[in-house]
Amino acid sequence: MCKLNYSAYLNKGGNMARVLISMSNDFLSKVDNVASSEQRTRSELIREALRVDRTARLTAFLLL
């Protein structure tokens, strides 16, 4: 299971925070394979996955 370590800080001149995420090497390899096959960065893939999850959770909550 992935563990989020929120040691976030703002990058130089940007509005993106950097977040350290711990995960198994096997899972990271799978994430990298998907990102590569879709010609996207690891960060782009993870951001989209979190947006999709947030939307799904909100939709499920509203349907209760």
Backbone as JSON Lines, residues from 0, in Angstrom:
{"i":0,"aa":"M","n":[0.84,-1.18,0.0],"ca":[0.0,0.0,0.0],"c":[0.88,1.24,0.0]}
{"i":1,"aa":"C","n":[0.44,2.26,-0.7],"ca":[1.18,3.51,-0.79],"c":[0.98,4.35,0.46]}
{"i":2,"aa":"K","n":[2.0,5.06,0.84],"ca":[1.94,5.92,2.01],"c":[2.32,7.32,1.55]}
{"i":3,"aa":"L","n":[1.51,8.32,1.88],"ca":[1.79,9.69,1.5],"c":[2.52,10.4,2.63]}
{"i":4,"aa":"N","n":[3.62,11.01,2.3],"ca":[4.36,11.83,3.26],"c":[4.23,13.28,2.8]}
{"i":5,"aa":"Y","n":[3.47,14.06,3.53],"ca":[3.18,15.42,3.1],"c":[4.28,16.4,3.53]}
{"i":6,"aa":"S","n":[5.45,16.19,3.01],"ca":[6.52,17.15,3.21],"c":[6.53,18.04,1.97]}
{"i":7,"aa":"A","n":[5.47,18.82,1.84],"ca":[5.26,19.61,0.62],"c":[5.88,20.99,0.77]}
{"i":8,"aa":"Y","n":[6.35,21.52,-0.32],"ca":[6.85,22.88,-0.36],"c":[6.66,23.4,-1.77]}
{"i":9,"aa":"L","n":[6.62,24.72,-1.91],"ca":[6.42,25.31,-3.23],"c":[7.72,25.27,-4.01]}
{"i":10,"aa":"N","n":[7.6,24.96,-5.3],"ca":[8.79,24.96,-6.14],"c":[9.14,26.39,-6.52]}
{"i":11,"aa":"K","n":[10.28,26.58,-7.11],"ca":[10.76,27.91,-7.46],"c":[9.82,28.6,-8.44]}
{"i":12,"aa":"G","n":[9.2,29.68,-8.0],"ca":[8.39,30.49,-8.88],"c":[7.1,29.86,-9.36]}
{"i":13,"aa":"G","n":[6.75,28.69,-8.88],"ca":[5.56,28.01,-9.35],"c":[4.5,27.89,-8.28]}
{"i":14,"aa":"N","n":[3.39,27.31,-8.67],"ca":[2.31,27.12,-7.69],"c":[2.06,25.64,-7.45]}
{"i":15,"aa":"M","n":[3.0,24.81,-7.82],"ca":[2.89,23.37,-7.6],"c":[3.65,23.0,-6.34]}
{"i":16,"aa":"A","n":[3.03,22.2,-5.5],"ca":[3.7,21.67,-4.32],"c":[4.34,20.34,-4.68]}
{"i":17,"aa":"R","n":[5.43,20.04,-4.04],"ca":[6.1,18.77,-4.25],"c":[5.73,17.86,-3.09]}
{"i":18,"aa":"V","n":[5.28,16.64,-3.4],"ca":[4.82,15.7,-2.38],"c":[5.6,14.4,-2.53]}
{"i":19,"aa":"L","n":[6.12,13.9,-1.45],"ca":[6.86,12.64,-1.45],"c":[5.87,11.5,-1.22]}
{"i":20,"aa":"I","n":[5.84,10.53,-2.13],"ca":[4.93,9.39,-2.03],"c":[5.76,8.12,-1.97]}
{"i":21,"aa":"S","n":[5.51,7.28,-0.97],"ca":[6.22,6.01,-0.84],"c":[5.35,4.9,-1.42]}
{"i":22,"aa":"M","n":[5.96,4.04,-2.24],"ca":[5.25,2.88,-2.8],"c":[6.27,1.79,-3.1]}
{"i":23,"aa":"S","n":[5.78,0.59,-3.3],"ca":[6.69,-0.52,-3.59],"c":[7.36,-0.32,-4.95]}
{"i":24,"aa":"N","n":[8.53,-0.87,-5.1],"ca":[9.25,-0.78,-6.38],"c":[8.45,-1.42,-7.51]}
{"i":25,"aa":"D","n":[7.75,-2.51,-7.19],"ca":[6.94,-3.19,-8.2],"c":[5.82,-2.29,-8.71]}
{"i":26,"aa":"F","n":[5.12,-1.62,-7.77],"ca":[4.03,-0.73,-8.15],"c":[4.57,0.47,-8.94]}
{"i":27,"aa":"L","n":[5.69,1.02,-8.5],"ca":[6.3,2.15,-9.2],"c":[6.67,1.77,-10.63]}
{"i":28,"aa":"S","n":[7.16,0.57,-10.81],"ca":[7.49,0.09,-12.15],"c":[6.25,0.04,-13.03]}
{"i":29,"aa":"K","n":[5.14,-0.42,-12.47],"ca":[3.89,-0.47,-13.22],"c":[3.4,0.94,-13.57]}
{"i":30,"aa":"V","n":[3.5,1.86,-12.62],"ca":[3.12,3.26,-12.88],"c":[3.97,3.82,-14.0]}
{"i":31,"aa":"D","n":[5.28,3.59,-13.95],"ca":[6.18,4.1,-14.98],"c":[5.89,3.49,-16.35]}
{"i":32,"aa":"N","n":[5.53,2.21,-16.38],"ca":[5.19,1.56,-17.65],"c":[3.95,2.19,-18.28]}
{"i":33,"aa":"V","n":[2.94,2.46,-17.46],"ca":[1.72,3.1,-17.98],"c":[2.03,4.5,-18.47]}
{"i":34,"aa":"A","n":[2.78,5.27,-17.67],"ca":[3.13,6.64,-18.06],"c":[3.91,6.63,-19.37]}
{"i":35,"aa":"S","n":[4.84,5.73,-19.5],"ca":[5.64,5.64,-20.72],"c":[4.77,5.27,-21.93]}
{"i":36,"aa":"S","n":[3.89,4.3,-21.75],"ca":[3.05,3.86,-22.87],"c":[2.09,4.96,-23.31]}
{"i":37,"aa":"E","n":[1.73,5.88,-22.37],"ca":[0.84,6.99,-22.7],"c":[1.61,8.27,-23.0]}
{"i":38,"aa":"Q","n":[2.94,8.17,-23.04],"ca":[3.83,9.31,-23.32],"c":[3.53,10.49,-22.39]}
{"i":39,"aa":"R","n":[3.42,10.18,-21.1],"ca":[3.18,11.2,-20.09],"c":[4.21,11.05,-18.98]}
{"i":40,"aa":"T","n":[4.33,12.05,-18.17],"ca":[5.23,11.94,-17.02],"c":[4.52,11.18,-15.9]}
{"i":41,"aa":"R","n":[5.32,10.68,-15.01],"ca":[4.79,10.01,-13.83],"c":[3.87,10.96,-13.06]}
{"i":42,"aa":"S","n":[4.29,12.21,-12.9],"ca":[3.48,13.19,-12.17],"c":[2.14,13.43,-12.84]}
{"i":43,"aa":"E","n":[2.13,13.55,-14.16],"ca":[0.86,13.75,-14.88],"c":[-0.09,12.59,-14.64]}
{"i":44,"aa":"L","n":[0.44,11.39,-14.71],"ca":[-0.38,10.19,-14.52],"c":[-0.98,10.15,-13.11]}
{"i":45,"aa":"I","n":[-0.16,10.41,-12.11],"ca":[-0.62,10.36,-10.73],"c":[-1.62,11.48,-10.45]}
{"i":46,"aa":"R","n":[-1.37,12.69,-10.99],"ca":[-2.34,13.78,-10.81],"c":[-3.69,13.42,-11.39]}
{"i":47,"aa":"E","n":[-3.68,12.84,-12.6],"ca":[-4.95,12.46,-13.23],"c":[-5.66,11.37,-12.42]}
{"i":48,"aa":"A","n":[-4.9,10.39,-11.93],"ca":[-5.5,9.31,-11.14],"c":[-6.17,9.88,-9.88]}
{"i":49,"aa":"L","n":[-5.53,10.85,-9.25],"ca":[-6.12,11.46,-8.06],"c":[-7.36,12.28,-8.41]}
{"i":50,"aa":"R","n":[-7.34,12.99,-9.55],"ca":[-8.53,13.75,-9.98],"c":[-9.69,12.81,-10.26]}
{"i":51,"aa":"V","n":[-9.43,11.71,-10.95],"ca":[-10.48,10.73,-11.27],"c":[-11.04,10.13,-9.98]}
{"i":52,"aa":"D","n":[-10.17,9.78,-9.05],"ca":[-10.61,9.21,-7.78],"c":[-11.47,10.21,-7.01]}
{"i":53,"aa":"R","n":[-11.03,11.46,-6.96],"ca":[-11.79,12.5,-6.25],"c":[-13.17,12.68,-6.86]}
{"i":54,"aa":"T","n":[-13.25,12.69,-8.19],"ca":[-14.53,12.83,-8.88],"c":[-15.44,11.64,-8.58]}
{"i":55,"aa":"A","n":[-14.89,10.45,-8.62],"ca":[-15.68,9.25,-8.34],"c":[-16.2,9.25,-6.91]}
{"i":56,"aa":"R","n":[-15.37,9.65,-5.97],"ca":[-15.8,9.69,-4.57],"c":[-16.89,10.74,-4.37]}
{"i":57,"aa":"L","n":[-16.74,11.9,-4.99],"ca":[-17.75,12.95,-4.87],"c":[-19.07,12.49,-5.49]}
{"i":58,"aa":"T","n":[-19.01,11.86,-6.64],"ca":[-20.21,11.35,-7.3],"c":[-20.9,10.32,-6.43]}
{"i":59,"aa":"A","n":[-20.13,9.4,-5.86],"ca":[-20.71,8.37,-4.99],"c":[-21.37,9.0,-3.76]}
{"i":60,"aa":"F","n":[-20.72,10.03,-3.19],"ca":[-21.26,10.7,-2.02],"c":[-22.59,11.39,-2.37]}
{"i":61,"aa":"L","n":[-22.64,12.04,-3.52],"ca":[-23.84,12.77,-3.91],"c":[-25.0,11.82,-4.24]}
{"i":62,"aa":"L","n":[-24.7,10.59,-4.6],"ca":[-25.74,9.62,-4.93],"c":[-26.31,8.92,-3.71]}
{"i":63,"aa":"L","n":[-25.71,9.15,-2.54],"ca":[-26.2,8.51,-1.3],"c":[-27.55,9.07,-0.9]}
